[in-house]
């Protein structure tokens, strides 16, 4: 892993501090006509205040205590939206209040509704609390075109979100896309879908967040299929630290399933993970290509669910038409996956890294200082240079370690891994993780797993 991703953090945090110190001008939305009764639409007043701030050289747009009903608004250059105590922004239930634009959704650019709070191609923007932003479930759940997410900066540099709360219904909550130098700190998210979706971004720091969602708490993405691979915009240099993550139905940290542009140099540390599936789930499917590399987990408490799963064969949505990368190039690659100081508390599974194509084994896989209790142990298949050490687990069912086609150290005494019988569907109604095949596909058959 390159050292630069660690070095960028003090610079990034310092840049945000400089921005706030320099932007002294304030613009109270009530001075622009906002009512704040939770009934009258204040969209026009919000947008006028935001535009005046940006055009005047930047500053803070202040939202005082009250309930402010708005449709989609757009933040401009060097503008901080400050949510004062007891301030609540409420998203309108009228879909007409959210214009149609080109958005990135499920790994591809396509028409969709603009976010409640949107920014594009501007630098030095942010939202700071302690107020609340409430997305409206009535306009969220659309699929084609995509419904409304709450926060969505696109192609922005120096984005700062800090010390506020967000709620959302039937769609992703926050979705930074093509952004750089992003800090998300002490943000509380409650959602029925994903909490934070980082999409082809670089230099991202997520710290001290409390995220409780009905889907993945945090998901890292970089495009889907041939389109994502062609654009080649990775998500890279991401640090997730001191967070409390709960995925009520799925994972805490989902790496994928849209990984075609690459996911690299990711570190998750000092976090509490509670999920229905896995705390860390590395997921993609044949035909999506891309490289997932240098993923580090350190000092993690797994409170419920399993700890780790790696599926590079059959995970990911197939509810819309894919444009797969054909042939051997379409096989995803993973390397340098390292996890240490992991504590399991009655976990369902310690680690399951078995859905890996024989033609593209994982190169470099490390588990060290893994302790606690789990119903099932560690299962590994098609891995080179594995390194297991200080595994102190109590497992109630099956072997502590089962392997097939794995080389490395710390594998002594392992049982032979036997693939489970294929299951017709996964627990995801939209067909993520469709099934695990009995036999691994050949290089000439990458499309078979997409059906």
C-alpha positions as CSV (number, residue, x, y, z in Angstrom):
1,X,0.0,0.0,0.0
2,X,1.3,3.4,-0.9
3,X,2.2,5.7,2.0
4,X,0.6,8.7,0.4
5,X,-2.9,7.7,1.5
6,X,-1.9,8.1,5.2
7,X,-0.2,11.4,4.6
8,X,-3.1,13.1,3.0
9,X,-5.3,13.1,6.2
10,X,-3.7,16.0,8.1
11,X,-3.6,18.0,4.9
12,X,-7.3,17.3,4.2
13,X,-8.4,18.1,7.8
14,X,-6.4,21.2,7.8
15,X,-7.9,22.4,4.5
16,X,-11.4,22.1,5.9
17,X,-10.4,24.1,8.9
18,X,-8.9,26.8,6.8
19,X,-12.1,26.9,4.7
20,X,-14.3,27.4,7.8
21,X,-12.0,30.1,9.2
22,X,-11.9,32.0,5.9
23,X,-15.6,31.9,5.1
24,X,-16.8,34.4,7.7
25,X,-19.8,35.7,5.8
26,X,-23.2,34.3,7.0
27,X,-26.5,34.2,5.2
28,X,-29.6,33.2,7.3
29,X,-32.2,31.5,5.2
30,X,-35.0,33.5,7.0
31,X,-33.5,36.7,5.6
32,X,-34.3,35.2,2.2
33,X,-37.9,34.4,3.0
34,X,-37.9,31.0,4.5
35,X,-40.8,30.3,6.9
36,X,-39.8,27.2,8.7
37,X,-43.3,25.9,9.6
38,X,-42.8,22.5,8.1
39,X,-45.8,23.1,5.7
40,X,-44.7,26.0,3.5
41,X,-42.2,25.1,0.8
42,X,-39.0,27.0,1.5
43,X,-37.1,25.7,-1.6
44,X,-36.8,29.1,-3.3
45,X,-35.5,30.8,-0.2
46,X,-32.9,28.1,0.4
47,X,-31.7,28.3,-3.2
48,X,-31.5,32.1,-3.1
49,X,-29.4,32.0,0.1
50,X,-27.1,29.3,-1.3
51,X,-26.6,31.1,-4.6
52,X,-26.0,34.5,-2.9
53,X,-23.3,32.9,-0.7
54,X,-21.5,31.3,-3.6
55,X,-21.7,34.3,-5.8
56,X,-20.4,36.5,-3.0
57,X,-17.3,34.5,-2.5
58,X,-18.4,31.9,-0.1
59,X,-19.4,31.6,3.6
60,X,-22.1,29.9,5.7
61,X,-25.8,29.5,5.0
62,X,-27.4,29.3,8.4
63,X,-30.5,27.2,9.0
64,X,-32.0,28.2,12.4
65,X,-34.3,26.2,14.6
66,X,-37.5,25.2,12.8
67,X,-38.8,22.7,10.3
68,X,-38.0,23.7,6.7
69,X,-39.8,21.8,3.9
70,X,-37.9,21.9,0.6
71,X,-37.4,20.2,-2.7
72,X,-34.0,19.7,-4.3
73,X,-31.4,22.5,-3.8
74,X,-27.9,22.9,-5.1
75,X,-24.9,24.0,-3.1
76,X,-22.3,26.2,-4.8
77,X,-18.6,27.0,-4.5
78,X,-17.1,27.6,-1.0
79,X,-20.5,27.3,0.7
80,X,-21.1,25.6,4.1
81,X,-24.7,24.8,5.1
82,X,-24.8,25.2,8.8
83,X,-27.7,23.4,10.6
84,X,-28.3,25.0,14.0
85,X,-29.7,23.1,17.0
86,X,-33.3,22.0,16.5
87,X,-33.2,22.8,12.8
88,X,-34.8,20.2,10.6
89,X,-34.7,20.1,6.8
90,X,-37.6,18.0,5.5
91,X,-37.7,16.7,1.9
92,X,-40.8,17.4,-0.1
93,X,-43.1,14.5,-1.0
94,X,-43.7,15.9,-4.5
95,X,-41.5,14.2,-7.1
96,X,-41.8,17.3,-9.3
97,X,-39.6,19.1,-6.8
98,X,-36.6,17.0,-7.8
99,X,-35.4,17.7,-11.4
100,X,-34.3,14.9,-13.7
101,X,-30.6,14.9,-14.4
102,X,-27.9,12.4,-15.3
103,X,-26.9,10.5,-12.2
104,X,-24.7,7.5,-11.3
105,X,-26.9,4.7,-10.2
106,X,-25.9,1.0,-9.6
107,X,-22.6,1.7,-11.3
108,X,-23.8,3.4,-14.5
109,X,-24.8,6.9,-15.6
110,X,-28.4,7.2,-16.4
111,X,-31.4,9.6,-15.9
112,X,-32.6,10.0,-12.3
113,X,-34.0,12.5,-9.9
114,X,-31.6,15.1,-8.4
115,X,-30.8,14.7,-4.7
116,X,-32.5,16.7,-1.9
117,X,-29.1,18.5,-1.4
118,X,-26.9,18.3,-4.5
119,X,-23.6,19.8,-5.6
120,X,-21.6,19.4,-8.8
121,X,-18.2,20.5,-10.0
122,X,-17.6,22.8,-7.1
123,X,-14.9,22.9,-4.4
124,X,-14.8,23.6,-0.7
125,X,-18.4,22.8,0.3
126,X,-19.9,21.2,3.4
127,X,-22.7,20.6,5.8
128,X,-22.2,21.0,9.5
129,X,-24.6,20.4,12.4
130,X,-26.0,19.8,14.9
131,X,-29.3,19.8,13.0
132,X,-31.2,17.1,11.0
133,X,-31.9,16.3,7.4
134,X,-34.9,14.1,6.6
135,X,-35.3,12.4,3.2
136,X,-38.8,11.6,2.1
137,X,-39.6,8.0,1.5
138,X,-42.4,8.9,-0.9
139,X,-39.9,10.1,-3.6
140,X,-37.0,7.8,-2.7
141,X,-37.8,4.4,-3.9
142,X,-38.0,4.7,-7.7
143,X,-35.7,2.4,-9.7
144,X,-35.8,3.4,-13.4
145,X,-35.5,6.4,-13.2
146,X,-33.8,6.4,-9.8
147,X,-35.6,8.1,-6.9
148,X,-34.2,10.7,-4.6
149,X,-31.2,10.3,-2.4
150,X,-30.6,12.8,0.4
151,X,-27.0,14.1,-0.2
152,X,-25.2,13.8,-3.5
153,X,-22.0,15.7,-4.4
154,X,-20.7,14.9,-7.8
155,X,-17.2,15.8,-9.1
156,X,-16.5,18.0,-6.0
157,X,-13.2,18.6,-4.2
158,X,-12.9,19.2,-0.4
159,X,-16.3,18.0,0.9
160,X,-16.9,18.2,4.6
161,X,-20.0,16.8,6.5
162,X,-19.8,16.9,10.3
163,X,-22.0,16.7,13.4
164,X,-25.5,16.3,12.0
165,X,-28.1,13.6,11.5
166,X,-29.7,12.1,8.3
167,X,-32.8,9.9,7.8
168,X,-33.9,8.2,4.6
169,X,-36.5,5.7,3.5
170,X,-36.3,3.6,0.3
171,X,-33.1,4.7,-1.3
172,X,-29.4,5.3,-0.6
173,X,-28.9,8.1,1.9
174,X,-25.7,9.8,0.8
175,X,-23.7,9.3,-2.4
176,X,-20.5,11.1,-3.0
177,X,-19.5,10.5,-6.7
178,X,-16.3,11.3,-8.5
179,X,-15.2,13.4,-5.4
180,X,-11.8,13.9,-3.8
181,X,-10.8,14.9,-0.3
182,X,-14.0,14.0,1.5
183,X,-14.4,14.1,5.3
184,X,-17.5,12.6,6.9
185,X,-17.3,13.0,10.7
186,X,-19.7,12.4,13.6
187,X,-22.7,12.0,11.3
188,X,-25.6,9.9,12.5
189,X,-27.5,8.0,9.8
190,X,-30.7,6.1,10.0
191,X,-32.0,4.5,6.8
192,X,-33.8,1.6,5.3
193,X,-31.2,1.4,2.5
194,X,-27.4,2.1,2.3
195,X,-26.0,4.8,4.6
196,X,-23.0,6.0,2.7
197,X,-22.1,5.0,-0.9
198,X,-18.6,6.2,-1.9
199,X,-18.6,6.0,-5.7
200,X,-15.3,6.4,-7.6
201,X,-13.9,8.8,-5.0
202,X,-10.4,9.3,-3.6
203,X,-9.0,10.5,-0.3
204,X,-12.0,9.8,1.9
205,X,-12.1,9.9,5.7
206,X,-15.2,8.6,7.5
207,X,-14.8,9.0,11.3
208,X,-16.9,8.7,14.4
209,X,-20.1,8.0,12.5
210,X,-23.1,6.1,13.9
211,X,-24.9,4.3,11.0
212,X,-27.9,2.0,11.3
213,X,-29.4,0.9,8.0
214,X,-31.6,-1.7,6.4
215,X,-28.9,-2.3,3.8
216,X,-25.1,-1.9,3.8
217,X,-24.0,0.8,6.3
218,X,-21.1,1.9,4.1
219,X,-20.6,0.7,0.5
220,X,-17.6,1.3,-1.7
221,X,-18.2,1.3,-5.4
222,X,-16.4,2.2,-8.7
223,X,-18.7,1.4,-11.7
224,X,-20.3,-1.6,-13.2
225,X,-19.3,-3.8,-16.1
226,X,-17.8,-2.6,-19.3
227,X,-18.8,1.0,-18.7
228,X,-17.2,1.2,-15.3
229,X,-14.1,-0.7,-16.5
230,X,-13.8,1.6,-19.5
231,X,-14.0,4.8,-17.4
232,X,-11.5,3.3,-14.9
233,X,-12.2,5.6,-12.0
234,X,-11.4,3.7,-8.8
235,X,-12.4,4.3,-5.2
236,X,-9.1,4.6,-3.4
237,X,-7.4,5.9,-0.3
238,X,-10.4,5.5,2.1
239,X,-10.0,5.4,5.9
240,X,-13.0,4.4,8.0
241,X,-12.3,4.8,11.8
242,X,-14.1,4.8,15.1
243,X,-17.5,4.1,13.6
244,X,-20.5,2.2,14.9
245,X,-22.0,0.3,12.0
246,X,-25.2,-1.8,11.9
247,X,-26.6,-3.4,8.8
248,X,-29.9,-4.8,9.9
249,X,-30.4,-6.9,6.8
250,X,-27.0,-6.9,5.0
251,X,-23.4,-5.8,5.6
252,X,-21.7,-3.2,7.7
253,X,-19.0,-2.5,5.1
254,X,-19.8,-3.6,1.6
255,X,-16.9,-3.4,-0.9
256,X,-18.8,-3.7,-4.1
257,X,-20.7,-5.0,-5.8
258,X,-19.9,-2.4,-8.5
259,X,-16.1,-2.7,-8.5
260,X,-15.2,-2.4,-12.2
261,X,-13.1,0.7,-11.9
262,X,-11.1,-0.8,-9.0
263,X,-11.2,-0.5,-5.2
264,X,-7.9,0.0,-3.5
265,X,-6.0,1.2,-0.4
266,X,-8.9,0.9,2.0
267,X,-8.5,0.8,5.8
268,X,-11.2,0.1,8.4
269,X,-10.1,0.4,12.0
270,X,-11.4,0.8,15.6
271,X,-15.0,0.1,14.6
272,X,-18.0,-1.8,16.0
273,X,-19.8,-4.0,13.5
274,X,-23.2,-5.6,13.8
275,X,-24.8,-7.1,10.8
276,X,-27.3,-9.7,9.5
277,X,-24.8,-11.0,7.0
278,X,-21.1,-9.9,7.4
279,X,-19.2,-7.1,9.0
280,X,-17.0,-6.8,5.9
281,X,-18.3,-8.2,2.6
282,X,-16.1,-8.0,-0.5
283,X,-18.5,-8.7,-3.3
284,X,-18.6,-8.6,-7.1
285,X,-19.3,-11.0,-10.0
286,X,-17.7,-12.5,-13.1
287,X,-18.0,-10.0,-16.0
288,X,-17.4,-6.9,-13.8
289,X,-13.5,-7.1,-14.0
290,X,-11.7,-4.6,-11.8
291,X,-9.1,-5.1,-9.1
292,X,-9.8,-5.0,-5.3
293,X,-6.5,-4.6,-3.5
294,X,-4.8,-3.5,-0.3
295,X,-7.8,-3.9,2.0
296,X,-6.9,-3.7,5.7
297,X,-9.1,-4.3,8.7
298,X,-7.6,-3.6,12.2
299,X,-9.1,-3.6,15.7
300,X,-12.7,-4.5,14.9
301,X,-15.4,-5.7,17.3
302,X,-18.0,-8.0,15.6
303,X,-21.1,-7.8,17.7
304,X,-23.4,-9.9,15.5
305,X,-23.5,-11.7,12.1
306,X,-20.4,-13.0,10.4
307,X,-17.1,-11.2,10.2
308,X,-15.8,-11.6,6.6
309,X,-17.0,-12.9,3.3
310,X,-15.3,-12.7,-0.1
311,X,-17.4,-13.5,-3.2
312,X,-15.8,-12.6,-6.6
313,X,-18.1,-14.9,-8.6
314,X,-21.8,-14.3,-8.2
315,X,-22.6,-11.2,-6.0
316,X,-24.3,-8.1,-7.3
317,X,-27.6,-6.9,-8.8
318,X,-28.9,-8.5,-11.9
319,X,-32.2,-6.7,-11.8
320,X,-31.1,-4.5,-14.7
321,X,-29.2,-5.5,-17.8
322,X,-25.5,-5.8,-17.3
323,X,-22.8,-4.9,-19.9
324,X,-20.2,-7.5,-18.9
325,X,-16.5,-7.5,-19.8
326,X,-16.2,-10.7,-21.9
327,X,-13.8,-13.5,-21.4
328,X,-10.9,-13.8,-18.9
329,X,-10.6,-10.0,-18.6
330,X,-14.0,-10.0,-17.0
331,X,-12.9,-12.0,-14.0
332,X,-12.4,-9.7,-10.9
333,X,-9.0,-9.7,-9.2
334,X,-8.3,-9.4,-5.5
335,X,-5.0,-9.2,-3.7
336,X,-3.5,-8.1,-0.4
337,X,-6.5,-8.6,2.0
338,X,-5.3,-8.2,5.6
339,X,-7.2,-8.4,8.8
340,X,-5.9,-8.3,12.4
341,X,-7.0,-7.9,16.0
342,X,-10.6,-9.0,15.3
343,X,-12.9,-9.9,18.2
344,X,-16.0,-12.0,17.5
345,X,-18.9,-12.2,19.9
346,X,-21.0,-15.2,19.0
347,X,-20.5,-14.6,15.3
348,X,-22.4,-16.7,12.8
349,X,-19.2,-17.2,10.6
350,X,-15.6,-16.2,11.2
351,X,-14.5,-15.9,7.6
352,X,-15.8,-17.3,4.3
353,X,-13.5,-16.6,1.3
354,X,-14.6,-19.3,-1.0
355,X,-16.5,-17.8,-3.9
356,X,-13.3,-17.2,-5.9
357,X,-12.6,-18.4,-9.4
358,X,-9.8,-21.0,-9.8
359,X,-8.5,-19.0,-12.8
360,X,-8.0,-15.8,-10.6
361,X,-7.0,-16.8,-7.1
362,X,-6.7,-14.2,-4.4
363,X,-3.1,-13.2,-4.1
364,X,-2.3,-12.4,-0.5
365,X,-4.7,-13.0,2.4
366,X,-3.9,-12.5,6.0
367,X,-5.8,-13.2,9.2
368,X,-4.0,-12.6,12.6
369,X,-5.1,-12.2,16.2
370,X,-8.6,-13.4,15.5
371,X,-10.4,-14.3,18.8
372,X,-13.8,-15.0,20.3
373,X,-16.7,-17.3,19.5
374,X,-18.4,-18.2,16.3
375,X,-20.9,-20.8,15.0
376,X,-18.7,-21.6,12.0
377,X,-15.0,-21.1,11.5
378,X,-12.8,-20.1,8.6
379,X,-13.3,-21.4,5.0
380,X,-10.8,-20.6,2.3
381,X,-10.6,-21.6,-1.4
382,X,-8.3,-20.6,-4.3
383,X,-5.9,-18.4,-2.4
384,X,-2.2,-17.9,-2.8
385,X,0.1,-16.6,0.0
386,X,-2.3,-16.9,2.8
387,X,-1.0,-16.1,6.3
388,X,-2.9,-17.2,9.4
389,X,-1.6,-16.6,12.9
390,X,-2.8,-16.4,16.5
391,X,-6.3,-17.7,15.7
392,X,-8.0,-18.2,19.1
393,X,-11.6,-19.0,18.2
394,X,-14.1,-21.3,19.8
395,X,-16.2,-22.7,17.0
396,X,-19.5,-24.6,17.8
397,X,-20.1,-26.3,14.4
398,X,-17.6,-27.8,11.9
399,X,-13.9,-27.3,11.7
400,X,-12.0,-24.3,12.8
401,X,-10.3,-24.1,9.4
402,X,-11.3,-25.7,6.1
403,X,-9.3,-25.0,2.8
404,X,-9.2,-26.1,-0.8
405,X,-6.4,-25.0,-3.2
406,X,-4.8,-22.6,-0.7
407,X,-1.1,-22.0,-0.2
408,X,0.7,-20.2,2.6
409,X,1.4,-20.4,6.3
410,X,-0.6,-21.2,9.4
411,X,-2.7,-23.8,7.5
412,X,-1.6,-26.9,9.5
413,X,-4.3,-29.2,10.5
414,X,-6.9,-27.7,8.2
415,X,-9.8,-29.8,7.1
416,X,-10.7,-30.1,3.4
417,X,-13.2,-27.5,2.3
418,X,-16.4,-29.0,0.7
419,X,-18.5,-26.5,-1.3
420,X,-22.1,-26.4,-0.1
421,X,-25.0,-27.4,-2.3
422,X,-26.1,-24.5,-4.6
423,X,-29.0,-22.4,-3.3
424,X,-31.7,-21.2,-5.6
425,X,-31.8,-17.6,-4.3
426,X,-30.1,-15.5,-1.7
427,X,-31.8,-13.5,1.0
428,X,-31.9,-10.4,-1.3
429,X,-35.0,-10.1,-3.3
430,X,-33.3,-8.1,-6.0
431,X,-31.0,-11.1,-6.7
432,X,-27.8,-10.1,-5.1
433,X,-25.6,-13.2,-4.5
434,X,-27.8,-15.3,-6.8
435,X,-26.2,-18.6,-6.0
436,X,-22.9,-20.3,-5.4
437,X,-22.1,-22.9,-8.1
438,X,-21.0,-26.4,-7.4
439,X,-18.3,-26.1,-9.9
440,X,-16.3,-22.9,-10.8
441,X,-16.9,-21.5,-14.3
442,X,-14.3,-21.8,-17.0
443,X,-12.7,-18.7,-18.6
444,X,-14.9,-19.2,-21.6
445,X,-18.1,-19.0,-19.6
446,X,-18.2,-15.7,-17.8
447,X,-21.8,-14.8,-18.8
448,X,-23.3,-17.9,-17.3
449,X,-23.2,-16.5,-13.7
450,X,-25.0,-13.3,-14.8
451,X,-28.3,-15.0,-15.6
